[in-house]
């Protein structure tokens, strides 16, 4: 009898009409310093040459699945979770580039920190030509991740490695399209230890392709439902107006709320946490002050500095001179 070797890591890559960048993305995984893993590539009904590109690779680690028709990202990801055999699951997108040591660094961290169930990393934003644009940083430890995640996703989706049992337990939710990862990672972060590595382990492709109005509406609905989940830890009742106001922190270009209302909302978060102790209070207050600063900076209110300093949200122990100078320069 031949014993089948245990698969420690599964890399999951969904593909849909990704011929422009697919070859380089696949190569970046196959050329990892970590050699032992299974690589599940699911072609979700592509109509371009994606299938030919995938089939051009001859590597025993690749498990290729082809969907006859396009099922969408959520169903495809959940299909991949069910098919995976690894103790850990790494996500990868078909247009990004993984650094050679990405999988080895993340797997090593997960193995040496068994309490951690989700491990991300920092990334470098690149354009369609591969030109470096900017660094994408995320908080590193769980307390900071939880606070950051209350306002926006604390993880870069294609840069994560997760405990297979935990990610399969929650999976991706069909009712949260285009923000399915935000809800999933929020649930894991609120219930388990999580981390982001300080290393930049992914070149993350920034596209100029516009999102259709229908997709944008679905994304906003999904974000609102995720925010409702997160705020429910602090408030017994989350009103629609509270949801919309909080969502404007995630998407400030869409906000039309008075500054006073925004300030009241941020203060209410601090007070609620003081009673329920969901977040590290010092880290939360520092983040609330940062959100307050961004609100005032965007408002271009000539009295912004006075409002910043006189607010309950201002804490001298969190004094940031760069913030103060920016507010002083508003004309």
PyMOL commands that set and color helices and strands:
alter all, ss='L'
color gray80, all
select helices_A, chain A and resi 22-30+50-55+73-83+102-112+142-149+157-159+164-170+174-176+180-191+213-231+240-250+252-254+259-276+281-299+304-310+316-318+321-328
alter helices_A, ss='H'
color red, helices_A
select strands_A, chain A and resi 9-15+38-44+62-67+88-93+97-98+116-126+132-136+161-163+193-205
alter strands_A, ss='S'
color yellow, strands_A
deselect
rebuild
show_as cartoon
